[in-house]
Amino acid sequence: MNNKLFFAIGLAATLLQAPVTVSAQSSGTSQQNPLLMKSNLPFGAPDFSRIKESDYLPAIEAAIKIKRDNIQKIVDNKKKPTFQNTILAFEESGILLDRVCSVFFGLTNADKTPVLAEAEDKVMPLLTGLENEISFNQQLFERIKFVYDNEYAKLKGEDQRLTEEIYKSFVRSGALLSAEKMARMKEINSRISELQQQWGNLLPEATNHAVVWVDNREDLAGLSEADIAQCKKDAEMRGGKAPYCIVIINTTQQPILASLQNRALRRKVFEASIHRADGTNPQYNTFPIVTELARLRAEKGQIMGYANYADYSLENTMAKNSANVDNFLEQLIKEYAPKADAETKAIEEYARKTEGSDFQLQPYDRFY
């Protein structure tokens, strides 16, 4: 399970403003960490005027401890497991952690500064460790399973749904596996988390490096004055290797390709985009990460009793399994390919009026 998806549950989490106050060290001074306190802003929105980048790591560490303590209270409860003292208690055990992580990962996904990147490198192993610790806590699962086996049929509405979701999430995480397979799953989960973090750090670096330098303003024909001015500013900010530069954004097709008249430059921009992290520059090669991720996920799927990781991953989706996805794609290709071919032919016929009779449409031409 992707830790970011698991913990960054969005704005809904920020609405659960549990009035928790924790003392945290920040900038060498003991103070109340604003991330661990109830926000006074509308809808409980985080107050970024009070939050410093150095607050996130201690806030997450504190919230992890609170969740771990809450889980232990459930496990240590000597009373018979019930929806209230087990299922609901588990659901509410990580409200603070969910809230802090939703803010943190929302920020790192939008604007990962060096300080936040360093914090994320430390946070991810902590969250993965906590997830493994909870997922394979047999005493906790036994209480959850008891409620599911004995109380589920009597519950109604969202209480029943919550019980089902929590029980099945533990099963999907491997709670019914043998001790040997559980140990291997922990190793796989930890390694996958490490690789995802490596990939997440490498891709922005590769994207930032994949700029296209432009010597002449004439080569930027088709761009607006504002766009040309931005290219000039971007070049100055990146050391001025040329008067202008085109910055690559995090998509394969770059929006600027719709405007650039210079076909050779369009090709440079497109190739800079698609080759940013494929090993063309050995410093930015994500292939080893991706292949190891694929192998580990395949093993994870097999341990959980599925033919492949896709079947495991898709089980709770509308598609249900990889065979349905393949069938859907085959139908899509059958219907779409003739239309795509016709569109390509029409574009080529139009382009040959100005580009020459031998013009053949390439990926960097289509938007233009």
DOMARMI-543466 format. One record per residue: residue in three letters; x, y, z of N, C-alpha, C, O in turn. Coordinates in steps of 0.05 Angstrom, whole numbers, plus 32768, in hexadecimal, padded with zeros to 4 digits. Layout:
AlaXYZXYZXYZXYZ/...
# end
This chain:
Met80117FE880008000800080008012801980008025801A800F/Asn800B802C7FF0801A80457FEE8015805580087FFE805D800D/Asn802A805A8017802680698031801A8084802D800A808D803D/Lys802180928017801680AC80137FF880AB800F7FE980BC8019/Leu7FF080977FFF7FD380957FFB7FC5808C80147FAE8094801A/Phe7FD2807C80247FC68071803C7FC2808780517FAD8087805E/Phe7FD5809980537FD480AD80687FCA80C8805F7FBD80D6806E/Ala7FCF80CF80457FC680E9803C7FA980E780327FA480E5801A/Ile7F9780E880447F7B80E2803E7F6B80FC80377F5380FB8036/Gly7F7A811280347F6D812A802A7F61813C803E7F6581398056/Leu7F51814F80347F46816480457F348159805A7F3281658070/Ala7F26814380557F14813880697F23813380847F1781378099/Ala7F3C812B80827F4B8126809A7F4F814080AA7F50814080C3/Thr7F538156809C7F58816F80AA7F40817980B97F42818A80CB/Leu7F29816E80B27F10817680C17F0E816980DC7F00817380ED/Leu7F1D815480DF7F1C814580F97F308152810C7F4581468111/Gln7F29816881177F3C817881267F3C816F81447F31817E8155/Ala7F47815981497F49815081657F5B816381747F718169816B/Pro7F52816D818B7F618181819A7F79817581A97F79817281C1/Val7F8D816D81997FA5816081A57FBB817481A67FC181828191/Thr7FC9817781BC7FDF818981BE7FF8817981C77FF7816A81DA/Val800E817C81B88026816D81BE803D818081BD803F819181AB/Ser804F817E81D08066818F81D0807B818481BD8081816C81BE/Ala8086819581AB8099818B819880B1819E819680AE81B6819B/Gln80C88194818F80E081A4818C80E081B0817080DF81A1815D/Ser80E281C9816E80E481D7815480F781EE815680F581FF8166/Ser810C81ED8144812082028143812E8205815E8135821B8166/Gly813081EF816C813E81EF8186812E81F9819D813881FB81B3/Thr8114820081988103820B81AD80EC81F981B280DF81F0819F/Ser80E581F381CB80CE81E381D180B581F381CE80B3820881DB/Gln80A381EB81BE808A81F981B9807581E681B1807A81CF81AB/Gln805C81F081B0804681E081A6804781DF8188804781F4817B/Asn804681C7817D804881C38160802C81CA8155801981BC815C/Pro802A81DD8143801081E58138800281CF81287FE981CF8126/Leu801181BC811E800581A6810F7FF6819381227FE581838119/Leu7FFC8194813B7FF08182814E7FDA818F815E7FCF81848171/Met7FD381A781567FBE81B681647FA781BC81527FA981BC8139/Lys7F9081C1815E7F7881C6814E7F7B81E181407F8381F5814C/Ser7F7481E281277F7581FA81177F5D820B811C7F468201811F/Asn7F608225811C7F4A8238811F7F3F824281057F2D82528104/Leu7F4B823980EF7F43824280D47F29823480CC7F23821F80D6/Pro7F1B823F80B87F02823280AF7F07821680A57F1B82108098/Phe7EF5820480AC7EF681E880A47F0F81DA80AF7F1681C480A6/Gly7F1C81E680C37F3381D980CF7F4B81D880BC7F5D81C780BF/Ala7F4D81EA80A97F6381EB80967F7D81F080A57F7D81FE80B9/Pro7F9381E4809C7FAD81E980AA7FB5820680A87FB282138094/Asp7FC0821080BE7FC8822C80C07FE6822E80B87FF8822C80C9/Phe7FEB8231809E8007823180948017824A809E802F824A809B/Ser8009825E80A88017827580B28026826F80CC8039827D80D4/Arg801E825980D9802A825180F2803C823880EF804D82338100/Ile8038822980D98047821080D58061821580C88063822380B3/Lys8077820A80D38091820B80C7809881F080BB808E81DB80C4/Glu80AA81F080A880B281D6809C80BD81C380B080BA81AB80AE/Ser80CA81CE80C580D781BD80D980C281B180EC80C981A080FD/Asp80A981B980EA809481AE80FC808A819380F3808081838103/Tyr808D818C80D9807F817480CF808A815A80DA807B814980E3/Leu80A4815780DA80B0813E80E480A981388101809F81238107/Pro80AD814B811380A58146812F808781428133807F81338144/Ala8077814F8123805A814C81258052812F811C80428123812A/Ile805E812581078058810A80FE806280F68112805480E28117/Glu807A80FA811C808580E88131807280E78149806D80D18154/Ala806980FE8152805680FF8169803C80F18162803180E38173/Ala803180F6814A801880EA8142801A80CC813F800780BD8146/Ile803180C28136803680A58134803580998150802A80848154/Lys804280A681638042809C817F8026809B818A801F80878197/Ile801680AF81847FFA80AF818E7FEA809981827FDB808B8190/Lys7FEE809481687FDF807E815B7FE8806481667FD88052816C/Arg80038060816A800D804781748002804281907FFB802C8197/Asp8001805781A17FF6805481BC7FD8804D81BB7FCF803C81CA/Asn7FCA805981A87FAD805381A67FA88036819D7F96802981A7/Ile7FB9802C818B7FB7801081827FBD7FFE819A7FB07FE9819D/Gln7FD1800581AA7FD87FF481C07FC17FF381D57FBD7FDE81E1/Lys7FB3800981D87F9C800981EA7F867FF581E17F7A7FE881F1/Ile7F827FF481C77F6F7FE181BC7F777FC481C17F677FB481CA/Val7F917FBF81BD7F9C7FA481C17F9A7F9C81DE7F957F8581E5/Asp7FA07FAF81F07FA17FA9820D7F857FA8821A7F837FA18231/Asn7F717FB0820B7F567FB082167F4D7F94821E7F4D7F82820D/Lys7F467F9082377F3F7F7582407F217F6E823B7F197F58823F/Lys7F127F8282337EF67F7D822E7EF27F7082137F037F718201/Lys7EDB7F6282107ED57F5581F77ED67F6981E07ECB7F7F81E3/Pro7EE17F6281C97EE27F7481B27EC67F7B81A97EB57F6981A5/Thr7EC27F9481A47EA87F9E819A7EAE7FB381847EC57FBB8180/Phe7E997FBB81767E9C7FD081627EA87FE9816F7EBA7FF58163/Gln7E9D7FF181867EA6800981937EC38008819C7ED2801B8196/Asn7ECA7FF381AB7EE57FF381B77EFB7FE881A47F127FE981AC/Thr7EF37FDF818D7F087FD4817A7F067FE2815F7F1A7FEF8157/Ile7EF07FDE81517EEF7FE981357EEF800881357EFF80148128/Leu7EDD801481457EDC803181467EF5803C81527F008051814A/Ala7EFF802F81677F18803881747F2F803781607F40804A8160/Phe7F30802281507F458021813B7F42803781277F568044811F/Glu7F2A803C811E7F258050810A7F2D806C81147F37807C8104/Glu7F2A8071812D7F30808B81397F4D808D81437F5680A2814D/Ser7F5C807781427F768076814F7F8A808881417F9D8092814E/Gly7F86808D81277F9A809D81187F9080B7810D7F9B80C180F9/Ile7F7C80C281197F7080DB810F7F8580F1810D7F8880FF80F8/Leu7F9580F481227FA9810981227FBF8104810D7FC7811680FE/Leu7FC880EB810B7FDC80E480F77FD280E880DA7FE080F380C9/Asp7FB980E080D57FAD80E580BB7FAD810380B57FB3810B809E/Arg7FA6811380C87FA3813080C47FBE813C80BD7FC1814C80AA/Val7FD2813680CD7FED814180C97FF8813880AE8004814880A0/Cys7FF5811E80A880008113808F7FF2811E80777FFE81228062/Ser7FD8812480797FCA812F80627FD5814A805B7FD781518044/Val7FDC815A806F7FE98174806A80058170805F800C817D804C/Phe8014815F806C8030815B80648033815180478042815D8037/Phe8024813C8040802781318026801A81428011802281427FFA/Gly8005815180187FFA81648006800E81797FFE801081827FE7/Leu801E8181801280338195800D804B818A7FFD805581967FEB/Thr805481728005806B81667FF6806481607FD9807581627FC8/Asn804B81597FD4804381537FB88041816D7FA88045816C7F8F/Ala803C81837FB58039819D7FA7805381AD7FA6805981BA7F92/Asp806381AC7FBB807B81BD7FBD808F81B07FD0809181B87FE7/Lys809D819D7FC680B0818E7FD780CB819D7FD980DC819B7FC7/Thr80CE81AC7FEE80E781BA7FF380FC81A77FFD80F581908005/Pro811681AF7FFE812A819D80098125819480258129817D802D/Val811A81A78036811481A0805280FE818B805380FF81788062/Leu80E9818F804380D3817C804380DC8161803780D3814C8041/Ala80ED8162802380F78149801881068139802C81048120802E/Glu81178147803C8126813A80518113812E8066811781178070/Ala80FE813D806D80EB8133808080DC811B807680D781088084/Glu80D5811C805C80C78105805080D880EC805080CD80D68054/Asp80F280EF804B810480D8804C810480CA8067810780B28069/Lys810080DA807C80FF80CF809780E380C5809E80E080B280AE/Val80CF80D2809380B380CB809A80AA80B1808E809D80A1809B/Met80B280AC807580A78094806780AE807A8075809D80698077/Pro80C78076807E80CD805D808C80BD805B80A680B5804580AE/Leu80B8807180B380A8807180CC808C806880C78080805780D5/Leu8080807280B18064806B80AA8062804F80A1804F804080A7/Thr8076804680918076802A808880798017809F806B800280A1/Gly808A801E80B2808E800D80C98074800B80DA806D7FF680E3/Leu8067802280DD804E802280EC8038801280DD802A800380EA/Glu8037801480C38023800580B480287FE780B680167FD880BA/Asn80427FDF80B480487FC280B880417FB980D480367FA380D8/Glu80487FCA80E780437FC3810380257FBF8109801E7FAD8117/Ile80147FD080FD7FF87FCD81017FEC7FB680F17FDC7FA780FB/Ser7FF47FB580D77FE87FA180C57FED7F8580CF7FDC7F7380CA/Phe80047F8080DC800B7F6580E480097F61810380157F4F810E/Asn7FFA7F7381107FF57F70812C7FDF7F5C81317FC87F62812E/Gln7FE77F4381387FD47F2E813A7FBF7F3181507FA87F29814D/Gln7FC87F3D81667FB57F42817C7FA07F5681737F887F53817A/Leu7FA87F6B81657F957F7E815B7F827F7181477F6A7F758148/Phe7F8D7F6181357F7C7F5581207F697F41812C7F527F3E8123/Glu7F717F3381417F5F7F20814E7F477F2E81597F307F238158/Arg7F4A7F4681647F347F55816F7F227F5E81587F097F5D815A/Ile7F2E7F6881427F1E7F71812B7F0F7F59811F7EF87F5C8118/Lys7F1C7F43811C7F0F7F2B81117EF87F2181237EE47F188119/Phe7EFC7F23813D7EE67F1B814F7ECD7F2C814B7EB77F21814A/Val7ED17F4681487EBA7F5881437EAE7F5181277E957F508125/Tyr7EBE7F4D81147EB57F4680F97EA57F2C80F97E907F2A80EC/Asp7EAF7F1881077EA27EFE81077E897EFE81187E767EEF8112/Asn7E887F0E812D7E727F0B81417E5F7F2381417E487F20814B/Glu7E677F3A81377E567F51813A7E4D7F5D811F7E3B7F6D811D/Tyr7E5C7F56810A7E577F6280F07E3A7F6180E77E2F7F7580DE/Ala7E2E7F4980E97E127F4680DF7DFE7F5780EF7DE97F5D80E4/Lys7E057F5E81077DF37F6E81187DF67F8C81137DE47F9C811A/Leu7E0C7F9481077E117FB081027E027FBA80EA7DF87FAB80DA/Lys7DFF7FD480E97DF07FE080D37DFF7FF880C77E11800480D3/Gly7DF87FFE80AE7E02801680A17E20801980A17E2E8005809B/Glu7E29803180A77E46803680A57E56802680BA7E6E802180B6/Asp7E4A801F80D17E58800E80E47E5F7FF380D87E767FE980DB/Gln7E4C7FE780CA7E527FCD80BD7E667FD080A77E797FC080A4/Arg7E637FE680987E767FEA80827E927FEF808C7EA67FE58081/Leu7E957FFE80A17EAF800480AD7EBC7FEA80B77ED47FE580B3/Thr7EAD7FDA80C47EB77FC080CE7EC17FAF80B87ED67FA380B9/Glu7EB27FAE80A27EBA7F9E808B7ED37FA9807F7EE67F9A8078/Glu7ED57FC3807B7EEC7FCF806F7F057FCA807F7F1A7FC48074/Ile7F037FCE80997F1B7FCB80AA7F247FAD80AA7F3C7FA880A7/Tyr7F117F9B80AD7F187F7F80AD7F267F7780937F3B7F6A8093/Lys7F197F7E807D7F247F7680627F3F7F84805C7F507F78804F/Ser7F427F9C80667F5C7FA980627F737F9B80707F897F998066/Phe7F6D7F9080887F817F8080967F877F6680877F9E7F5E8084/Val7F727F59807D7F767F40806D7F867F4680547F987F37804E/Arg7F807F5C80467F8E7F63802E7FAB7F6A80347FBD7F678023/Ser7FB17F73804C7FCC7F7A80537FDC7F61805C7FF57F62805E/Gly7FCE7F4A80607FDD7F3280667FD97F2780827FE97F17808C/Ala7FC37F3080907FBF7F2880AC7FBA7F0A80AF7FBE7EFF80C5/Leu7FB27EFC809A7FAC7EDF809B7FC37ECE80917FC17EB6808F/Leu7FDA7EDB808A7FF17ECD80807FFF7EBE80967FFB7EC380AE/Ser80107EAB808E80217E9D80A180367EB080AB803B7EC5809F/Ala80437EAA80C180587EBB80CD806E7EC080B980797ED680B7/Glu80767EAB80AB808C7EAE809780847EC2808180947ED38079/Lys806C7EBF807780637ED18061805E7EED806C80637F01805D/Met80557EF0808480527F0A8090806D7F198091806F7F30808A/Ala80827F0A809A809D7F16809C80A67F1F808080B27F35807E/Arg80A17F10806C80A97F17805080997F30804780A47F41803A/Met807F7F30804E806F7F47804680797F61805380797F768046/Lys80817F5F806C808D7F77807980A57F81806980A87F998065/Glu80B67F6E806180CE7F76805280C77F83803880D27F978030/Ile80B37F77802A80AA7F818010809F7F9D801480A57FAF8004/Asn808D7FA1802780817FBB802C80967FD0803180947FE78027/Ser80A97FCA804280BE7FDD804880CF7FE4803080D57FFC802B/Arg80D67FD0802080E67FD5800880D67FE57FF380E17FF77FE7/Ile80BD7FDE7FF080AC7FED7FDD80AB800A7FE580AC801C7FD4/Ser80A8800F7FFF80A7802B800980C0803A800380C080517FFA/Glu80D7802C800780F18039800180F4803F7FE380FC80557FDC/Leu80EB802D7FD280EE80317FB580DB80477FAC80E380577F9B/Gln80C380487FB780B0805D7FAF80BC80787FB780B8808C7FA8/Gln80C980797FCE80D580937FD780EC809A7FC480EF80B17FBD/Gln80FC80877FBD8112808C7FAA810880977F90811280AA7F85/Trp80F3808A7F8680E780927F6C80DB80AE7F6F80DF80BF7F5D/Gly80CE80B37F8580C180CD7F8980D680E47F8B80D080FA7F84/Asn80ED80DD7F96810380F27F97811180F57F7D8119810B7F75/Leu811580DF7F6E812480E07F55811580EE7F3F812180FD7F2F/Leu80FB80E97F3C80EC80F47F2680EC81137F2680F0811E7F10/Pro80E781207F3C80E8813E7F3B810481487F348106815C7F25/Glu8119813A7F3D813481427F368138813F7F18814481517F0B/Ala812F81297F0D813281247EF0812281387EE0812C81427ECC/Thr810A813F7EEA80F981527EDC8106816E7EDC8106817C7EC8/Asn811181767EF3811E81907EF5813781917EE3813F81A77EDA/His8144817A7EDF815C817A7ECF8156817A7EB1816781827EA1/Ala813F81717EAA8138816D7E8D812E81867E80811A81857E71/Val813B819D7E85813381B57E77813F81B67E5B815381A87E55/Val813281C47E49813C81C77E2E814581E47E2A813581F77E2C/Trp815F81E77E24816A82027E218166820B7E04816881FC7DF1/Val816082257E02815982317DE8816B824A7DE4816B825C7DF5/Asp8179824B7DCD818B82617DC8817E827A7DBC818582907DC3/Asn816A82757DAC815E828B7D9D8141828F7DA38132827C7DA6/Arg813982A87DA5811D82AE7DAA810B82A57D9380F4829D7D97/Glu811682A57D7B8107829D7D6380FE82807D6580E982787D5A/Asp810D82707D73810682537D7680ED82507D8880E1823A7D87/Leu80E682657D9680CE82637DA880B5826E7D9A80A182737DA7/Ala80B682717D80809F827B7D718087826A7D77808882527D78/Gly807082787D7B8057826B7D818050826F7D9F8038826D7DA6/Leu806482747DAF805E82797DCC805582967DD0805C82A87DC0/Ser8046829A7DE5803E82B57DEC805582C57DF7806982B97DFF/Glu805382DF7DF9806882EF7E05806C82E77E22808382E77E2C/Ala805682E17E30805982D97E4C806882BF7E4E807982BC7E60/Asp806382AC7E3C807182927E3C808F82967E3680A082897E43/Ile809582A77E2380B182AC7E1C80BF82BA7E3480D682B37E3A/Ala80B282CC7E4180BE82D97E5880C382C57E6E80D782C77E7C/Gln80B182B27E7180B5829D7E8680CD828B7E7F80DC82837E90/Cys80D082857E6580E782757E5C810182847E62811582777E69/Lys8101829E7E5E811882AE7E64811E82AE7E82813582AB7E8B/Lys810982B17E92810C82B17EAF811682967EB9812782947ECB/Asp810A82807EAE811282657EB6813082607EB0813E82537EBF/Ala8139826B7E99815582677E92816782767EA6817C826B7EAE/Glu8160828E7EAD8170829D7EC08171828F7EDB8186828F7EE8/Met815B82837EE4815A82767EFD816A825C7EFE817182527F13/Arg817082517EE6817E82387EE4819B823B7EDA81A782287ED0/Gly81A582537EDD81C282567ED781C882637EBC81DF82697EB7/Gly81B482677EAB81B882767E9281CA82687E7E81DB82757E72/Lys81C8824E7E7B81D882407E6781D082497E4B81E082467E38/Ala81B982547E4881AF825F7E2F819B82757E36819282767E4D/Pro819482867E238182829C7E2A816682937E33815982A17E43/Tyr815E827C7E2A814382727E30814482547E37815782467E2F/Cys8131824B7E46812E822E7E4B811182277E4E810182377E59/Ile810B820E7E4680F082047E4980F181EF7E6080FF81DC7E5E/Val80E181F47E7480E081E37E8C80CD81CC7E8680B781D07E7D/Ile80D581B47E8D80C4819C7E8A80B281997EA380BC819B7EBA/Ile809981947E9F808781907EB5808081727EB7808881627EA6/Asn8073816B7ECD8070814E7ED3805981417EC3804781357ECF/Thr805A81427EA9804981337E97805A812A7E80806F81357E7B/Thr805181167E71805F810D7E59805D81227E438070812B7E38/Gln804481297E3C803F813D7E28804081597E368032815E7E49/Gln8051816A7E2B805581847E37804181987E29804081997E11/Pro803281A77E39801F81BA7E2D802A81CD7E19801D81D67E06/Ile804481D47E1C805181E77E0B805381DD7DEE805781ED7DDB/Leu805081C27DEA805281B67DCF803B81BF7DBE803D81BD7DA5/Ala802581C97DCA800F81D27DBA801481EC7DAC800581F37D99/Ser802981FB7DB5802D82167DAA804782187D9B804982297D89/Leu805B82097DA18076820C7D95807482067D77806C81F07D6F/Gln807C82197D66807C82157D49809582057D40809481F77D2C/Asn80AB82087D4E80C481FB7D4780C381DD7D4C80C381D47D63/Arg80C181CD7D3780BD81B17D3A80D581A37D4780D281917D58/Ala80ED81AC7D41810581A07D4D810581A67D6B810D81947D7B/Leu80FC81BD7D7380FB81C37D9080E581B37D9D80E881AB7DB4/Arg80CE81B07D8F80B9819F7D9A80C481837DA080BE81777DB5/Arg80D481797D8E80DF815E7D9280F2815D7DAA80F1814A7DBA/Lys810281727DAD811481737DC4810581737DDE810C81667DF2/Val80EF81837DDF80DF81857DF780D2816A7DFD80D281617E14/Phe80C7815E7DE980BA81447DED80CE812F7DF780C881207E0A/Glu80E5812D7DEA80F881197DF28104811E7E0D810A810C7E1C/Ala810781387E148111813E7E2F80FD81347E448104812C7E59/Ser80E381367E3C80CE812D7E4F80CE810F7E5280CE81057E69/Ile80CD81017E3C80CA80E37E3E80E380D57E4780E280BF7E51/His80FB80E27E44811480D57E4B811F80E07E66813680DA7E6D/Arg810F80F07E74811A80FD7E8C812580E97EA0813880F07EAF/Ala811980D17EA3812180BF7EB8812480A27EAF812080907EBE/Asp812A809F7E95812C80837E8B814980797E87814D80657E7B/Gly815C80887E938177807F7E918187808C7E7B819F80877E78/Thr8179809C7E6A818880AB7E56819F80BB7E6381B580BC7E59/Asn819880C77E7981AC80D27E8C81AE80BF7EA3819B80BD7EB3/Pro81C480B07EA681C6809B7EBB81C080A57ED781B880967EE9/Gln81C480C07EDB81BF80CB7EF681A180CA7EFD819A80CB7F15/Tyr819080C97EE9817380CA7EED816680B27EE0815780B47ECD/Asn816B809B7EEB816180827EDF814F80747EF3815880697F07/Thr813580747EED812180677EFF811C804A7EF8810E803D7F07/Phe812780407EE2812280257EDA812880107EEF81187FFE7EF4/Pro814080117EFD81457FFD7F1281317FFE7F28812A7FE97F33/Ile812780167F2F811380197F4480F9800C7F3B80ED7FFD7F4A/Val80F180127F2380D780087F1880D77FEA7F1680C47FDC7F1D/Thr80ED7FDF7F0C80EE7FC17F0880EE7FB37F2380E27F9E7F26/Glu80FC7FBE7F3780FC7FB17F5180E07FB37F5E80D77FA07F6A/Leu80D37FCA7F5A80B87FCD7F6480A57FB97F5880957FAD7F65/Ala80A87FB47F3E80977FA17F30809C7F857F3B80887F767F3F/Arg80B57F7E7F3F80BB7F637F4A80AF7F5F7F6680A37F4B7F6C/Leu80B27F747F7780A87F727F92808A7F717F93807E7F627FA3/Arg807D7F807F8280607F807F8180557F657F7780417F5B7F80/Ala80647F5A7F63805C7F407F59805D7F2B7F6F804B7F1A7F72/Glu80737F2C7F7F80767F197F9580607F1E7FAA80557F0B7FB5/Lys805A7F377FAF80457F3E7FC3802A7F327FBA801B7F277FCA/Gly80247F357FA0800B7F2A7F96800A7F0B7F997FF57F007FA0/Gln80207EFE7F9480217EE17F96801F7ED87FB380117EC57FB9/Ile802C7EE67FC580297EDF7FE2800C7EE17FEB80037ED17FFB/Met7FFE7EF57FE07FE27EF97FE87FCF7EE77FD87FB67EE87FDC/Gly7FDA7ED57FC77FCA7EC17FBA7FBE7EC97F9F7FAA7EBD7F96/Tyr7FC97EDE7F937FBF7EE77F797FD37EE07F637FEB7EDB7F67/Ala7FC97EDE7F4A7FDA7ED77F347FEF7EEC7F2E80057EE67F25/Asn7FE87F057F347FFA7F1B7F2F7FF27F337F407FDC7F337F4C/Tyr80037F477F427FFE7F5E7F537FE67F6E7F497FD77F797F59/Ala7FE27F6E7F2F7FCB7F7D7F237FB17F737F2E7F9F7F827F35/Asp7FAE7F587F307F957F4C7F3A7F917F547F577F7B7F597F60/Tyr7FA77F537F677FA67F5B7F837F9E7F797F857F8D7F7F7F96/Ser7FAA7F897F767FA57FA67F777F897FAE7F6E7F7D7FC17F79/Leu7F7F7FA07F5B7F657FA77F4F7F4D7F9B7F5D7F367FA27F56/Glu7F517F8A7F707F3B7F7B7F7C7F257F8D7F877F0D7F867F84/Asn7F2C7FA37F937F187FB57F9F7F107FCB7F8C7F047FDF7F96/Thr7F167FC97F737F0E7FDE7F607EF77FD47F4E7EF07FBC7F4F/Met7EEC7FE67F3E7ED77FDE7F2C7EE07FC97F187ED07FB87F0F/Ala7EF97FCA7F107F037FB77EFC7F067F9B7F077F017F877EF8/Lys7F0C7F987F217F0D7F7F7F2F7F277F6E7F297F337F647F3C/Asn7F2F7F6C7F107F477F5C7F0A7F537F657EF07F487F747EE1/Ser7F6C7F5B7EEB7F7B7F637ED37F6E7F5A7EB97F717F677EA5/Ala7F607F437EBA7F537F397EA17F3E7F4D7E987F3B7F527E80/Asn7F2F7F587EAA7F1B7F6C7EA37F277F857E977F1D7F917E85/Val7F3E7F8D7EA37F4D7FA47E987F577F9F7E7C7F547FB07E6A/Asp7F627F877E787F6C7F807E5D7F557F807E497F587F8A7E32/Asn7F3E7F757E507F277F747E3E7F1E7F917E377F177F977E21/Phe7F1D7FA27E4C7F157FBD7E487F287FCC7E347F1F7FDA7E22/Leu7F427FC87E397F567FD57E277F547FCA7E0B7F577FDA7DF8/Glu7F507FB17E087F4D7FA57DED7F357FB17DDE7F367FB77DC6/Gln7F1F7FB47DED7F077FC17DE17F0D7FDE7DDA7F047FE77DC4/Leu7F1B7FEC7DEB7F2180087DE77F33800B7DCE7F2E801D7DBE/Ile7F477FFA7DCC7F597FFB7DB57F4A7FF67D9B7F4E80037D87/Lys7F397FE27D9C7F297FDA7D847F187FF27D7A7F167FF77D62/Glu7F0C80007D8D7EFA80167D867F0A80307D7F7F03803F7D6D/Tyr7F2080347D8D7F2E804D7D8B7F43804E7D757F4680637D68/Ala7F5180377D707F6780377D5D7F5F80427D427F6E80527D37/Pro7F4980397D367F4280447D1B7F3D80627D1C7F4480707D09/Lys7F31806C7D327F2C80897D347F4780987D377F4A80AE7D2C/Ala7F59808C7D477F7380997D4A7F8380997D307F9080AD7D29/Asp7F8180847D217F8F80837D077F8380987CF47F9280A57CE5/Ala7F69809B7CF47F5C80AE7CE37F6380CB7CEB7F6880DC7CDA/Glu7F6580CF7D057F6D80EA7D0E7F8A80F07D067F9081067CFE/Thr7F9B80DC7D097FB780DF7D017FB980E67CE37FC980F87CDC/Lys7FAA80D77CD37FAB80DC7CB67FA180F97CB07FAD81067C9E/Ala7F8C81017CBD7F82811C7CB87F9681327CC07F9981467CB2/Ile7FA4812E7CD77FB881417CDF7FCF81427CCC7FD981587CC5/Glu7FD8812B7CC37FEE812A7CB07FE781387C967FF781467C8B/Glu7FCF81337C8C7FC681407C737FC6815E7C767FCE816D7C64/Tyr7FBE81687C8D7FBD81847C937FDA818F7C957FE081A47C8A/Ala7FEB81817CA38006818B7CA88017818B7C8F8029819C7C8C/Arg801281797C7C802281777C64801F81907C52803081947C40/Lys800A819F7C57800781B87C47801D81CC7C4D802481DC7C3C/Thr802881CB7C66803C81DE7C6D805781D17C75806C81DE7C74/Glu805681B77C7D806E81AA7C87807C81987C738091818D7C79/Gly807081947C5B807C81837C47806C816A7C43805F81607C56/Ser806F815E7C2C805E81477C248067812D7C338058811A7C33/Asp807F812D7C3F808881157C4C808481177C6B808E81067C7A/Phe8074812A7C74806F812E7C90806181157C9C804D810C7C92/Gln806D810B7CB2806080F67CC1805C80FF7CDE806F81087CEB/Leu804480FC7CE8803E81057D03804D80F67D19804F80DE7D18/Gln805981057D2B806780FB7D42805A81037D5C804A81167D5B/Pro806080F67D73805280FD7D8C8055811B7D93804381267D9F/Tyr806B81277D8C807081437D93806181567D808062816F7D84/Asp8054814C7D6B8045815C7D588028815E7D5F801B81727D58/Arg801D814A7D6B800081477D6C7FF2815E7D797FDE81687D6E/Phe7FFC81677D907FEF817E7D9D7FF081977D8C7FDD81A77D8B/Tyr8007819B7D7F800B81B37D6F7FF881B37D567FF981C67D46/
# end
